[in-house]
Amino acid sequence: MAQYTRIEVATMMKQTGVVPLFYNSDIEISKQIVKACYNGGARVLEFTARGDFAHEVFEGLSKYVLTELPEMILGVGSVTDAASASRYMALGANFIVTPVLREDIAIVCNRRKVLWSPGCGSLTEIARAEELGCEIVKLFPGGIYGPNFVKAIKGPQPWTSIMPTGGVAPTKENLEAWFKAGATCVGLGSKLISKSSDGTYNFQAIEAQTKQAIQIIKQLKA
């Protein structure tokens, strides 16, 4: 069961400006990644459920966060149907992110007042998502559309909150482009949480980059 309301999740997304996201089938590695992001200042994180038995990994991660990282708001991404969304909410997901706009997912999440963020790629999709109660729309793949797309959407719809995901980098130049265009927050995946050439993760680097990205965004919003 979710520990945070959709308004609380949306507020924290806006406050930190960063939503790290990753998938790993190893629960112990996953714990270390979440801990590194947490130490770097992230307070919202998306576990992308893309592998077999991903729900089992998330279950263990959810229990770990509840006991060891109580301020971390953990959610699930790459959710493609209402049944999966319900399963993850039962395992403690505080928000649901989808690659596309799915009204069946909107219904089950709204019923429990859980934030859901659908992947949208047009003004029509964004408007429909907001009609269905979406607080923050996911622009996906962000790298394809670019910051100018966000700026264009904010013209006729200044009330729209957008989270670009896919192709976003934790650099000052890239983050500045997105936030100056009007992004509310950004999803940071492989450009933040990446493996070294030997297939391992540098947890200290993940922590440092997370911290740096949050500081850059804080300065941009000041």
Secondary structure as UniProt FT lines:
FT   HELIX           6..16
FT   STRAND          18..22
FT   HELIX           27..39
FT   TURN            40..41
FT   STRAND          44..48
FT   TURN            52..53
FT   HELIX           54..68
FT   TURN            70..71
FT   STRAND          73..77
FT   HELIX           82..90
FT   TURN            91..92
FT   STRAND          95..98
FT   HELIX           103..111
FT   TURN            112..113
FT   STRAND          115..120
FT   HELIX           123..131
FT   TURN            132..133
FT   STRAND          137..139
FT   TURN            140..141
FT   HELIX           142..145
FT   HELIX           147..154
FT   TURN            155..156
FT   TURN            158..159
FT   STRAND          162..165
FT   HELIX           172..181
FT   STRAND          186..188
FT   TURN            190..192
FT   TURN            197..198
FT   HELIX           203..221
//
